[in-house]
Amino acid sequence: MRIDVHFADRVGIAQEILAKVAGRALNVSAVEVEPPHLFIEAPALDAAGLDALRGELSQVAGVLSIDELGMLPGARRRLYLDALLAAQADPVIAVDAEGVVVVANAAAAAASGRSEAKLFGARLGELIGDAALAEALVGRGERPPVSEVQLGGQPYLCESVALREPGGGVAGAVVTLHAPHRIGERLSALQNYDAGGFDSILGRSAAMRALKARAARMAQVDAPLMIRGETGTGKELVAHACHAASRRRSQPFFALNCAALPESLAESELFGYAPGAFTGALRGGRPGLLELADGGTVFLDEVGEMSPYLQAKLLRFLNDGSFRRVGGDRELKAEVRIISATHRALEQMVAAGSFRQDLLFRLDVLQLQLPPLRERTEDIVALAEVFLERACAQTGRPMARLSAGARAALLANAWVGNVRQLQNVIFRAATLSEAAVIDAGELELAGAAAAADRPCADEEVASLDEAVASYEKALLQRLYPRYPSTRKLAERLGSSHSAIAQRLRRYGIGG
């Protein structure tokens, strides 16, 4: 039985209480003193014995109460501490002021390749192979910057927190080691928490339905995938969806825009760098996206902008999964699926000698071609309405809708910037206009602006119906050469065969 003796603190009271317990010849297996409480564990003590002991202890001046206890506080803390350490997936090691391991979790034992029994009493400097760093972690009592260490032959990023005695002296340190892929999982979760799957890709046109069906099949195949398409067609969104639908969905996803960084920065971002690789580098080096995404996916946007040097380094990684950090001499391995994207004609770049043909073969195992917005006009108005709803919610303005003229203007526009341009146009209109109905002139499209600047020409339009008809005619004249039959054009525009035939006759298109 375990008991809690609550007392009024005074000199010698704990000794008097224990003397009463000893007088009953009880075997005491544990005692904890936390004034004003004295906790006693006596296995042989039963309910009858507790009543008798309570009577004797009540005679001790200052004893306030004697209650039965389920678990000693110290034992409870040890139980919770052990559970807390066991739940940590990262290696955690506590060392004393001499750098000797006194506490370690199961992850640390597994990473070191030693049993927990052999890990206790080992010196931290021997475990991480850096005695000077271990001394700095423990001896200075400061929180040093994150550095890279080796444990069991594997790289880890090391963090430490000094432990201090009540008087201020350093009593040791708690060292936590983070594997690069574990850090990658956390970073990816933060960066991609709202990234959706194929349901987040908007569009119900035949072209988009075919694209999503093809992409869903390719997502299941664990091979390099290249996504081709014009700027603004949503290549990264498709890459996210393919990752979310793959067997790697629970692993990290990272993206690198190859056109946004100079060669040196792109190399260090992708492959990482070793300690002292260049001025300003972190002391312990830094893992790159390939290490952080181990087991997951790396998306290389605008891969056609890679320098020849980076092309060669990426090709080597694709061949056997090995690479070296910038300034490093140690071979590293990572198991990563590469999804790449480009708006450029890589075959022409190969012919011109600016892109490696062998790299193209390795990247272009699977291929997706994203259609430009002008080739799926039946999605334009639906996309615009979704973007308008989002823009109104984001700017805090009342909901607005598009007029018939605005819809016709959107359909007639060329959309060189594709979905991104459409989103920008709608957001700008929702931000600048206070009207409940957004008309064509408020979209700030090139065609609409030109019309607004020609007042004499506007006088020729007697009604809204004539304005809509004008846009409709221009749209059909532009699309008919590419879809030279009423059946093809009706399918392209998501309309009926008879409705398209009637409009073509009305405007004298197609003879």
C-alpha atoms as one frame of an Amber mdcrd trajectory, in Angstrom:
protein
   0.000   0.000   0.000   1.077   3.575  -0.656   0.144   6.428   1.665   0.302
  10.222   1.590   1.084  11.836   4.955   0.154  15.529   4.874   1.903  17.549
   7.558   2.683  21.057   8.753   6.348  21.528   7.913   8.742  21.676  10.859
  12.232  20.427  11.604  12.378  16.702  12.309   8.786  15.822  11.521   9.680
  13.484   8.623  12.044  11.555  10.913   9.337  11.182  13.565   6.833   9.889
  10.995   9.284   7.308   9.633  10.123   6.237  13.206   6.429   5.419  13.798
   6.353   3.357  10.603   9.561   1.545  11.557   8.104   0.840  14.995   5.411
  -1.279  13.367   8.133  -3.347  11.626   6.795  -2.449   8.176   9.048  -3.066
   5.180   9.283   0.298   3.418  10.253  -0.051  -0.276  10.147   3.642  -1.249
   9.955   7.051   0.409   9.490  10.418  -1.290   9.505  13.724   0.548   7.894
  16.755  -1.058   6.979  19.092   1.838   4.298  19.306   3.085   3.851  15.685
   1.953   5.656  12.467   2.817   4.891   9.569   0.476   5.546   6.028   1.731
   5.289   2.679  -0.070   4.932  -0.303   2.268   3.883  -3.465   0.346   2.768
  -5.370   3.466   0.523  -2.611   4.795  -3.185  -3.488   4.573  -6.407  -1.633
   5.444  -6.400  -2.778   9.082  -2.750  -1.853   9.453  -3.430   1.554   7.911
  -6.104   2.276  10.534  -3.704   1.410  13.320  -0.876   3.401  11.721  -3.179
   6.369  11.231  -3.897   6.381  14.969  -0.212   6.402  15.836   0.752   9.043
  13.259  -2.042  11.353  14.439  -0.145  11.633  17.723   2.803  13.241  15.910
   2.559  16.998  16.268   1.893  18.581  12.881   0.447  15.545  11.050  -2.723
  16.743   9.333  -4.001  13.704   7.405  -3.066  10.204   6.233  -4.601   9.058
   2.916  -4.199   6.037   0.683  -2.349   6.755  -2.570  -2.520   5.006  -5.928
   1.025   5.746  -7.135   3.996   7.628  -5.756   4.475  10.964  -7.565   8.050
  10.150  -8.533   7.024   6.787  -9.992   4.192   8.507 -11.896   6.589  11.058
 -13.368   9.014   8.302 -14.406   6.183   6.374 -16.051   5.023   9.409 -18.014
   8.592  10.373 -18.910   9.293   6.886 -20.250   6.067   6.998 -22.280   6.931
  10.460 -23.594  10.409   9.378 -24.692   9.102   6.185 -26.258   6.570   8.187
 -28.270   9.310  10.368 -29.807  10.264   9.162 -33.284  13.438  11.278 -33.203
  16.443  10.132 -31.137  16.580  11.949 -27.773  19.630  11.642 -25.496  20.204
  13.241 -22.075  23.804  13.486 -20.851  25.374  14.655 -17.605  27.946  17.417
 -17.209  30.679  15.005 -18.333  28.879  14.149 -21.562  27.887  10.649 -20.393
  24.493   9.293 -21.475  22.071   8.958 -18.557  18.743   8.773 -20.412  17.929
   7.828 -24.021  14.806   6.765 -25.856  14.264   3.698 -28.012  14.767   5.719
 -31.220  18.259   6.710 -30.041  19.138   3.094 -29.272  17.908   1.975 -32.696
  19.791   4.762 -34.501  23.042   4.062 -32.650  22.845   0.327 -33.288  23.284
  -0.392 -29.565  20.953  -1.863 -27.000  19.539   0.577 -24.453  21.655  -1.060
 -21.749  24.875  -0.458 -23.725  23.830   3.062 -24.669  23.640   4.171 -21.038
  27.072   5.209 -19.808  28.450   5.820 -23.326  30.072   9.155 -24.066  28.239
  11.508 -26.406  31.423  12.415 -28.289  31.988   8.771 -29.190  28.396   8.314
 -30.332  28.346  11.285 -32.705  32.010  11.046 -33.700  32.755  14.658 -32.721
  34.223  15.128 -29.234  34.688  18.881 -29.716  31.054  19.368 -30.662  29.924
  17.198 -27.744  31.981  19.326 -25.356  30.467  22.478 -26.820  26.957  21.062
 -26.455  27.479  20.212 -22.781  30.303  22.307 -21.372  29.325  25.853 -22.315
  25.772  25.727 -21.111  24.645  27.630 -24.205  22.246  26.686 -26.974  24.528
  26.245 -29.998  23.257  26.566 -33.556  21.840  23.515 -35.299  24.671  21.357
 -36.653  24.964  18.080 -38.497  26.283  14.951 -36.783  26.571  11.260 -37.567
  24.906   8.573 -35.476  25.127   4.963 -36.546  26.576   6.101 -39.887  23.537
   8.244 -40.737  23.354  12.068 -40.846  21.206  13.940 -38.339  20.604  17.581
 -37.518  21.436  18.129 -33.863  19.704  20.448 -31.388  20.622  20.712 -27.719
  19.300  22.388 -24.588  21.513  22.835 -21.531  20.342  21.553 -18.142  21.199
  23.743 -15.152  21.376  23.129 -11.447  19.441  25.424  -9.076  22.690  27.294
  -8.396  23.216  27.992 -12.086  25.876  25.405 -12.878  25.583  23.216 -15.980
  24.284  19.766 -15.086  24.234  18.352 -18.615  22.158  18.671 -21.768  19.291
  17.136 -23.709  20.226  16.426 -27.328  17.581  15.829 -30.004  18.559  14.455
 -33.417  16.402  15.022 -36.503  16.739  12.824 -39.581  16.469  14.905 -42.787
  13.463  12.944 -44.076  11.631  13.554 -40.777  12.209  17.291 -41.140  11.033
  16.986 -44.731   7.768  15.384 -43.623   7.041  18.278 -41.270   7.993  20.993
 -43.743   5.948  19.346 -46.474   2.937  19.085 -44.176   3.178  22.803 -43.407
   3.706  23.886 -47.013   1.167  21.571 -48.627  -1.530  21.339 -45.964  -4.215
  22.668 -48.341  -2.971  21.026 -51.539  -5.773  18.934 -52.974  -6.054  16.000
 -55.309  -7.695  15.772 -58.697 -10.937  17.183 -57.274  -9.167  20.519 -56.802
  -8.432  20.763 -60.538 -11.335  22.772 -61.945 -12.843  22.036 -65.319 -15.499
  19.709 -66.723 -14.663  19.940 -70.388 -13.908  16.802 -72.355 -10.239  17.783
 -72.501  -9.982  18.143 -68.719 -11.885  14.945 -68.032  -9.496  13.064 -70.306
  -6.487  14.748 -68.673  -7.561  13.839 -65.128  -8.305  10.254 -66.132  -4.871
   9.894 -67.736  -3.138  11.609 -64.796  -4.882   9.345 -62.273  -3.487   6.290
 -64.055   0.010   7.751 -64.228  -0.069   8.709 -60.558  -0.098   5.019 -59.666
   3.037   4.285 -61.701   6.203   5.005 -59.736   8.244   6.436 -62.616   9.425
   9.918 -63.656   6.618  12.067 -65.027   6.882  15.128 -67.252   4.043  17.650
 -67.408   4.022  19.853 -70.486   1.889  22.908 -71.018   1.872  26.650 -71.470
   2.526  29.027 -68.606  -0.470  29.360 -66.324  -2.151  26.052 -67.169  -1.713
  24.623 -63.635   1.245  22.253 -63.973   2.162  22.387 -60.273  -1.461  21.766
 -59.298  -1.462  18.611 -61.430   1.870  17.540 -59.920   0.391  17.921 -56.414
  -2.617  15.843 -57.437  -0.424  13.086 -58.901   1.582  12.928 -55.666  -1.612
  12.853 -53.561  -2.930   9.929 -55.618   0.333   7.938 -55.523   1.674   5.437
 -53.000   3.931   8.246 -51.773   0.991  10.369 -50.616   2.025  10.162 -46.947
   5.596  11.234 -47.747   6.951  14.761 -48.428   6.318  16.788 -51.582   8.646
  19.659 -52.456   8.790  21.940 -55.482  11.740  23.795 -57.002  11.358  26.385
 -59.751  14.502  25.928 -61.833  13.994  29.283 -63.562  13.736  31.288 -60.347
  17.247  30.674 -58.972  20.790  31.013 -60.294  22.739  27.807 -60.791  24.586
  27.871 -57.446  21.466  28.445 -55.369  19.432  25.908 -57.328  22.162  23.314
 -56.759  22.305  23.901 -53.002  18.494  23.907 -52.757  18.214  20.591 -54.568
  21.304  18.744 -53.342  22.147  20.565 -50.088  25.608  21.699 -49.035  28.371
  20.424 -46.753  29.804  22.315 -43.744  31.904  25.271 -44.862  30.896  24.891
 -48.505  30.766  28.651 -48.998  30.770  31.914 -47.075  27.607  32.280 -45.033
  26.820  28.563 -45.016  25.468  27.014 -41.827  28.191  25.450 -39.689  26.735
  21.967 -39.929  25.732  22.159 -43.586  22.174  21.770 -44.805  20.217  18.959
 -46.449  18.681  19.642 -49.848  15.226  18.843 -51.137  16.273  15.361 -52.249
  17.236  14.415 -48.680  14.213  16.120 -47.154  11.868  14.393 -49.605  13.384
  10.902 -49.220  10.557   8.477 -49.961   8.412  11.235 -51.447   8.252  13.442
 -54.539  10.252  16.393 -55.864   8.632  18.610 -58.501  11.065  20.419 -60.814
   9.181  23.254 -62.475  10.609  24.782 -65.669  13.200  22.017 -65.873  14.208
  23.313 -69.303  15.935  26.254 -67.575  18.459  24.014 -65.809  22.101  24.722
 -66.536  24.181  22.013 -68.272  26.050  21.359 -65.012  22.855  20.787 -63.044
  21.478  18.642 -65.863  24.493  16.340 -65.533  24.169  16.164 -61.737  20.428
  15.441 -61.947  21.049  12.742 -64.563  23.453  10.964 -62.217  20.868  11.029
 -59.453  18.213   9.597 -61.780  20.592   6.806 -62.786  21.315   5.376 -59.310
  19.774   7.655 -56.675  23.159   8.922 -55.462  24.489  12.474 -55.233  26.885
  14.703 -53.331  26.144  17.899 -51.517  27.748  21.117 -52.684  31.301  21.071
 -51.310  30.878  17.538 -49.972  32.886  14.403 -50.633  30.456  11.830 -49.232
  28.031   9.894 -51.404  24.408  10.186 -50.284  21.351   8.245 -51.394  17.700
   9.221 -51.657  14.684   7.405 -53.048  12.584  10.117 -54.684  10.106  10.304
 -57.559  10.862  13.198 -59.919   7.977  15.048 -61.542   9.125  17.739 -63.935
   7.330  20.414 -65.924   8.145  22.698 -68.812   6.488  25.077 -71.246   9.402
  24.807 -73.666   9.922  22.413 -76.579  12.690  20.298 -75.076  13.186  18.342
 -78.301  14.158  21.580 -80.051  16.496  22.410 -77.146  18.111  18.979 -77.562
  18.635  19.673 -81.264  20.165  23.044 -80.394  22.466  21.438 -77.812  21.063
  23.296 -74.777  19.370  20.286 -73.159  20.760  16.785 -72.702  18.972  14.129
 -74.705  19.793  11.402 -72.156  18.250  13.513 -69.397  15.139  14.073 -71.503
  14.791  10.305 -71.924  15.051   9.812 -68.158  12.547  12.549 -67.293  10.025
  11.902 -70.052   9.080   8.325 -69.116   5.456   9.317 -68.498   3.959  12.442
 -70.034   0.956  14.689 -69.517   0.015  17.507 -71.893  -2.100  20.244 -70.307
  -4.481  21.946 -72.745  -4.428  25.757 -72.894  -7.533  27.570 -71.742  -8.390
  28.734 -75.269  -8.830  25.082 -76.280 -11.350  24.360 -73.524 -13.570  27.382
 -73.775 -16.505  25.558 -72.148 -14.569  25.812 -68.857 -13.965  29.573 -69.037
 -17.227  30.865 -67.581 -17.383  28.132 -64.912 -13.828  28.930 -63.828 -14.566
  32.658 -63.827 -17.568  32.158 -61.535 -15.500  30.122 -59.070 -12.732  32.734
 -59.110 -15.280  35.522 -58.632 -16.771  33.802 -55.591 -13.313  33.365 -54.081
 -12.303  36.939 -54.862 -15.435  38.366 -53.224 -14.856  36.268 -50.116 -11.182
  37.213 -49.985 -11.769  40.950 -50.372 -14.777  40.973 -48.058 -17.128  42.518
 -50.605 -20.734  41.413 -51.327 -21.121  38.619 -53.825 -21.204  39.754 -57.441
 -22.119  38.059 -60.698 -21.026  38.338 -64.312 -23.246  39.981 -66.879 -24.047
  38.322 -70.211 -21.697  40.781 -71.900 -18.895  39.919 -69.487 -19.370  36.220
 -70.141 -19.239  36.793 -73.882 -16.099  38.915 -73.483 -14.434  36.162 -71.469
 -15.284  33.601 -74.144 -13.904  35.812 -76.899 -10.587  36.534 -75.168  -7.439
  34.722 -76.339  -6.153  33.950 -72.785  -2.459  33.905 -73.542  -1.778  33.546
 -69.800  -4.325  30.739 -69.435  -6.027  30.004 -66.095  -3.666  32.232 -64.131
  -4.520  35.198 -66.353  -8.246  34.500 -66.009  -7.927  34.372 -62.235  -6.034
  37.671 -62.183  -8.603  39.384 -64.425 -11.497  38.270 -62.223  -9.724  39.204
 -58.985  -8.878  42.656 -60.329 -12.473  43.240 -61.418 -13.857  42.107 -58.056
 -11.419  44.356 -56.237 -11.917  47.532 -58.277 -15.641  47.296 -58.983 -18.362
  47.869 -56.390 -21.190  46.865 -58.717 -23.323  43.822 -57.997 -23.078  42.858
 -61.666 -19.672  42.974 -63.343 -19.852  43.982 -66.991 -17.384  43.505 -69.836
 -15.813  46.943 -69.457 -14.834  46.217 -65.857 -12.841  43.121 -66.798 -10.044
  45.234 -68.300  -9.564  42.864 -71.200  -7.768  44.120 -74.285 -10.843  43.738
 -76.475 -13.204  45.288 -73.955 -10.876  48.231 -73.343 -10.561  48.899 -77.056
 -14.330  48.903 -77.410 -14.698  51.275 -74.475 -12.325  53.731 -76.125 -14.448
  53.898 -79.332 -17.617  55.850 -78.456 -18.637  56.208 -82.093 -18.464  52.455
 -82.606 -20.514  51.939 -79.433 -23.331  53.952 -80.966 -23.688  51.238 -83.577
 -24.733  48.773 -80.821 -28.384  49.384 -80.054 -28.803  46.773 -77.274 -27.088
  44.254 -75.018 -28.284  41.446 -77.299 -26.369  42.987 -80.194 -23.223  43.265
 -78.030 -23.488  39.602 -77.019 -24.103  38.610 -80.633 -20.976  40.514 -81.676
 -18.819  38.611 -79.187 -20.501  35.330 -80.113 -19.812  35.833 -83.798 -16.157
  36.670 -83.122 -15.796  33.533 -81.007 -17.311  31.251 -83.655 -15.198  32.831
 -86.409 -12.076  32.136 -84.358 -12.927  28.533 -83.446 -14.529  27.280 -86.670
 -11.239  26.890 -88.619  -9.974  24.490 -85.909 -13.306  22.651 -85.589 -14.700
  22.797 -89.163 -17.979  20.932 -88.560 -21.047  21.611 -86.462 -20.538  18.329
 -84.597 -16.917  19.068 -83.612 -17.659  22.684 -82.755 -20.698  21.731 -80.668
 -18.644  19.185 -78.760 -15.882  21.734 -78.235 -18.253  24.354 -76.836 -20.385
  21.934 -74.844 -23.482  22.870 -76.785 -26.012  21.056 -78.951 -25.470  20.347
 -82.647 -28.642  22.198 -83.658 -27.816  25.314 -81.598 -24.363  25.633 -83.172
 -25.729  25.011 -86.670 -28.333  27.733 -86.148 -25.710  30.270 -85.026 -23.337
  29.436 -87.862 -26.175  30.063 -90.378 -27.125  33.278 -88.586 -23.608  34.703
 -88.851 -22.838  33.229 -92.274 -19.889  31.171 -91.040 -18.784  28.067 -92.873
 -20.846  28.529 -96.010
